[in-house]
Amino acid sequence: MYQTVLNSRGERREFKITWGLAEGYGATAKTHTPDEVVALIEDYLKNKAAGGESYLTGTVTTGVVVYAWPQEKGEAGSGHEPNAVYSGEVSPLYNSGLSDEFVGKILDEMAGQIGGQLGQTRVYVAFGHETWVLQKEDTATPTGETV
């Protein structure tokens, strides 16, 4: 029989970070492995824990992101690449004191740090009812989008 752990019940606050695994664009892009992503996340979490800083435990899943973009009138380009998703929930047991604003900062830091190590231009983040896109400064997407 199981019983509910004291102070473990609370508001559900889900998060998700999505990284592409192809570094660069096209057929010559270097592709990172899911094992590399897991190792990067473990290093990030261990550094935070060792420094007494807050961190968010999660699960890594992999898949393929499929996308398209408009080109000339009546035409479009498309592509796909492997991706890794780090998802989880802010634990009421371990992270009850973290404000939503602070959780967003943790997610941005983690997304950017690992995204940089994976050579990504953009990283996609979701938390609660919000979603946003982080883009590395001084970069442009293949369609010319900048920040």
Sequence and secondary structure as in RCSB ss.txt:
>XXXX:A:sequence
MYQTVLNSRGERREFKITWGLAEGYGATAKTHTPDEVVALIEDYLKNKAAGGESYLTGTVTTGVVVYAWPQEKGE
AGSGHEPNAVYSGEVSPLYNSGLSDEFVGKILDEMAGQIGGQLGQTRVYVAFGHETWVLQKEDTATPTGETV
>XXXX:A:secstr
     TT      EEEEEEESEESSSTT EE  HHHHHHHHHHHHHHHHHTT      EEEEEEEEEEEE STT 
EEEEEEEEEEEEEE  HHHHTT  HHHHHHHHHHHHHHHHHHTT SEEEEEETTEEEEEE TT   TT    
